[in-house]
């Protein structure tokens, strides 16, 4: 007779987070620690968010975490799901996905999305078996900061400044709510034009404030505006996601100011900012169809790494998924 090890799916508590870290790390693009998970719980407490864990004989071997997306209007849920490689192949992934589906359905969700590594065959097979489609591909690139030489790019920055553009970080502002809203407004206006983004997505300043300005990764020097006089026309943003490891989160330029080298200058300034703050590495992701931004990255010395797929499916379709 075959003995089946006891398996349990339950809601996680912070006491589980230490045991969860190596599993959560399977679906993260930055190093993860308990404080980061607690920080996310705190900042996202206003929206439907839960963490499920899977146990086999009392050992945590899997997790899933559904959450309503940043969009203020759409009933979309994003989720992360991972099972320890040693515990795969026995239906735990599907059971966790069922919990995710049921949770999203109970909160009026209509669509699910997640990200999976392009070089993870197991996750790709799981997505295919369970009715997901690949709806975007993000190229991952990284730059070693000790070798970066600002002097090679100074002529570009000088040229942009001579054209009437000046640069100001959030650290150089009065750090008021008005200063936060200037960053929000440019970010919101330009993010809609990013390849792969939803042009109809609606954001709320309150969400943005919690997600950005109240995050552990936030560095006031890393939010840099380009201004024409006193009018913000472009933005670049980085954060410190782990000690000495920075992430480039956004570069956006208003349409009337594109083609003037402003995006390239902002990227240079964020790289130098990360280096000045003790950074050793900076990582970024771009939609693989965003040829201009990928070209800028390559000129700065970024090196390609395996990227990620965004997978999506209507919630109604997922109810029929397979093991």
JOPE-V902687 format. One record per pair of residues at least 6 apart in sequence whose C-alpha atoms are under 7 Angstrom apart, sorted by sequence separation. I is the first residue (numbers start at 0). J is the second residue. D is the distance in whole Angstrom. If there is no record, write none. Layout:
i & j & d
I & J & D
I & J & D
This chain:
i & j & d
24 & 30 & 7
53 & 59 & 6
54 & 60 & 6
172 & 178 & 7
191 & 197 & 6
192 & 198 & 7
211 & 217 & 6
225 & 231 & 6
226 & 232 & 5
239 & 245 & 4
240 & 246 & 6
24 & 31 & 6
52 & 59 & 7
53 & 60 & 6
54 & 61 & 7
68 & 75 & 6
115 & 122 & 6
191 & 198 & 5
224 & 231 & 6
225 & 232 & 6
238 & 245 & 5
239 & 246 & 6
53 & 61 & 5
67 & 75 & 6
68 & 76 & 5
225 & 233 & 5
237 & 245 & 7
238 & 246 & 5
52 & 61 & 6
53 & 62 & 6
67 & 76 & 4
68 & 77 & 6
224 & 233 & 6
225 & 234 & 6
237 & 246 & 5
238 & 247 & 7
52 & 62 & 4
66 & 76 & 5
67 & 77 & 6
82 & 92 & 6
224 & 234 & 5
237 & 247 & 4
252 & 262 & 7
20 & 31 & 7
51 & 62 & 5
52 & 63 & 7
65 & 76 & 6
66 & 77 & 5
223 & 234 & 6
224 & 235 & 7
236 & 247 & 6
237 & 248 & 5
251 & 262 & 7
20 & 32 & 7
50 & 62 & 7
51 & 63 & 5
65 & 77 & 6
66 & 78 & 6
223 & 235 & 5
236 & 248 & 6
250 & 262 & 7
50 & 63 & 6
51 & 64 & 6
65 & 78 & 4
222 & 235 & 6
223 & 236 & 6
236 & 249 & 5
50 & 64 & 4
64 & 78 & 5
65 & 79 & 7
222 & 236 & 5
235 & 249 & 5
236 & 250 & 7
49 & 64 & 6
63 & 78 & 7
64 & 79 & 5
221 & 236 & 5
222 & 237 & 7
235 & 250 & 4
17 & 33 & 6
49 & 65 & 6
63 & 79 & 5
64 & 80 & 7
221 & 237 & 5
234 & 250 & 6
235 & 251 & 7
16 & 33 & 6
48 & 65 & 6
63 & 80 & 4
221 & 238 & 6
234 & 251 & 5
48 & 66 & 5
62 & 80 & 6
63 & 81 & 7
233 & 251 & 5
234 & 252 & 7
47 & 66 & 6
62 & 81 & 6
233 & 252 & 4
47 & 67 & 6
61 & 81 & 6
62 & 82 & 7
218 & 238 & 6
232 & 252 & 6
233 & 253 & 6
46 & 67 & 6
61 & 82 & 4
183 & 204 & 7
217 & 238 & 5
232 & 253 & 6
60 & 82 & 6
61 & 83 & 6
216 & 238 & 5
217 & 239 & 7
60 & 83 & 5
216 & 239 & 5
216 & 240 & 5
60 & 86 & 7
76 & 103 & 7
245 & 273 & 7
235 & 265 & 6
235 & 266 & 7
63 & 95 & 6
76 & 108 & 6
237 & 269 & 7
263 & 295 & 6
74 & 107 & 6
75 & 108 & 6
245 & 278 & 7
65 & 99 & 6
74 & 108 & 5
75 & 109 & 6
76 & 110 & 6
77 & 111 & 6
78 & 112 & 6
79 & 113 & 6
235 & 269 & 7
243 & 277 & 6
244 & 278 & 6
247 & 281 & 7
74 & 109 & 6
75 & 110 & 5
76 & 111 & 5
77 & 112 & 5
78 & 113 & 5
243 & 278 & 4
244 & 279 & 6
245 & 280 & 6
246 & 281 & 5
247 & 282 & 6
248 & 283 & 7
63 & 99 & 7
74 & 110 & 7
75 & 111 & 6
76 & 112 & 6
77 & 113 & 5
243 & 279 & 5
244 & 280 & 5
245 & 281 & 5
246 & 282 & 5
247 & 283 & 5
243 & 280 & 7
244 & 281 & 6
245 & 282 & 6
246 & 283 & 6
11 & 50 & 5
22 & 61 & 6
10 & 50 & 6
11 & 51 & 5
19 & 59 & 7
10 & 51 & 4
11 & 52 & 6
18 & 59 & 7
9 & 51 & 6
10 & 52 & 6
8 & 51 & 7
9 & 52 & 6
8 & 52 & 6
9 & 53 & 7
8 & 53 & 5
7 & 53 & 6
8 & 54 & 6
185 & 231 & 7
7 & 54 & 5
185 & 232 & 7
6 & 54 & 6
7 & 55 & 7
185 & 233 & 6
186 & 234 & 7
221 & 269 & 6
6 & 55 & 5
170 & 219 & 5
185 & 234 & 7
5 & 55 & 6
6 & 56 & 7
169 & 219 & 5
170 & 220 & 5
4 & 55 & 6
5 & 56 & 5
168 & 219 & 7
169 & 220 & 6
221 & 272 & 7
4 & 56 & 6
168 & 220 & 5
220 & 272 & 7
26 & 79 & 7
168 & 221 & 7
169 & 222 & 6
168 & 222 & 5
169 & 223 & 6
26 & 81 & 7
168 & 223 & 4
25 & 81 & 7
167 & 223 & 6
168 & 224 & 6
166 & 223 & 7
167 & 224 & 5
23 & 81 & 7
166 & 224 & 6
167 & 225 & 7
22 & 81 & 6
166 & 225 & 5
22 & 82 & 7
135 & 195 & 6
165 & 225 & 6
166 & 226 & 6
22 & 83 & 6
164 & 225 & 6
165 & 226 & 5
190 & 251 & 7
164 & 226 & 6
165 & 227 & 7
189 & 251 & 5
164 & 227 & 5
189 & 252 & 6
163 & 227 & 6
189 & 253 & 6
186 & 251 & 7
195 & 286 & 6
194 & 286 & 6
194 & 288 & 7
194 & 289 & 6
159 & 260 & 7
159 & 261 & 6
156 & 264 & 5
155 & 264 & 6
149 & 271 & 7
72 & 201 & 6
70 & 200 & 5
71 & 201 & 5
144 & 274 & 6
70 & 201 & 5
71 & 202 & 5
70 & 202 & 6
71 & 203 & 6
69 & 202 & 7
144 & 278 & 7
145 & 279 & 6
144 & 279 & 5
143 & 279 & 6
144 & 280 & 5
143 & 280 & 5
144 & 281 & 7
142 & 280 & 6
143 & 281 & 7
141 & 280 & 7
142 & 281 & 5
141 & 281 & 6
142 & 282 & 6
141 & 282 & 4
140 & 282 & 6
141 & 283 & 6
140 & 283 & 5
139 & 283 & 6
140 & 284 & 6
139 & 284 & 5
138 & 284 & 5
139 & 285 & 7
137 & 284 & 6
138 & 285 & 5
137 & 285 & 5
138 & 286 & 6
137 & 286 & 4
138 & 287 & 5
136 & 286 & 6
137 & 287 & 5
136 & 287 & 6
142 & 300 & 6
142 & 301 & 5
141 & 301 & 5
142 & 302 & 6
140 & 301 & 6
141 & 302 & 5
140 & 302 & 5
141 & 303 & 7
140 & 303 & 4
139 & 303 & 6
140 & 304 & 5
139 & 304 & 5
139 & 305 & 6
42 & 209 & 6
139 & 306 & 5
42 & 210 & 6
138 & 306 & 5
137 & 306 & 6
138 & 307 & 7
137 & 307 & 5
136 & 307 & 6
137 & 308 & 6
136 & 308 & 5
135 & 308 & 6
136 & 309 & 6
135 & 309 & 5
133 & 308 & 6
134 & 309 & 6
133 & 309 & 6
134 & 310 & 6
38 & 215 & 7
133 & 310 & 4
134 & 311 & 6
132 & 310 & 5
133 & 311 & 7
131 & 310 & 6
132 & 311 & 5
131 & 311 & 5
132 & 312 & 6
131 & 312 & 5
130 & 312 & 7
130 & 316 & 7
118 & 305 & 6
130 & 317 & 6
117 & 305 & 6
129 & 317 & 7
117 & 306 & 6
116 & 306 & 6
117 & 307 & 5
130 & 320 & 6
116 & 307 & 4
117 & 308 & 6
129 & 320 & 4
115 & 307 & 5
116 & 308 & 6
128 & 320 & 7
129 & 321 & 6
114 & 307 & 6
115 & 308 & 5
128 & 321 & 6
114 & 308 & 5
115 & 309 & 7
114 & 309 & 4
113 & 309 & 6
114 & 310 & 6
112 & 309 & 7
113 & 310 & 5
112 & 310 & 5
113 & 311 & 7
112 & 311 & 4
111 & 311 & 6
112 & 312 & 7
111 & 312 & 6
110 & 312 & 6
111 & 313 & 6
110 & 313 & 4
111 & 314 & 6
109 & 313 & 6
110 & 314 & 5
109 & 314 & 5
29 & 240 & 7
30 & 241 & 6
100 & 314 & 7
93 & 322 & 5
90 & 322 & 6
